Each structure stands twice: as C-alpha cells, then as structure tokens.
C-alpha cells in the first residue's frame, strides 16, 4: 500500500516546517504596531461616593 510509505510525506512535512520557521515567522515578527503601549501612572484617582436620588 503506497500511502503508508512515509518517505515523501515526511520530507514534505519537514520542508514545510523549515519554510514556516525560516521565512514566515521572522517576517511577521518584524512588523511594528503604529501605537506603542504607554506606561500608565501609578497614582489612584479620588472617587466620590454616588448619592442615589431616591
């Protein structure tokens, strides 16, 4: 049964993973975001209690 012969499919699997890891992943990691995250202040804001009208 030729479909059980792993030699051509294993080579295709290894080659596709090498292409993915060597070409696609570095290209996607080189992209930068237009808005870099900014540090938030550590000060807490003073909140007023809510007075219900009823």
Secondary structure, 3 states (H helix, E strand, C coil): CHHHCHHHHHHHHHHHHHHHHHHHHHHHHCCCCCCCCCCCCCCCCCCCCCCCCC
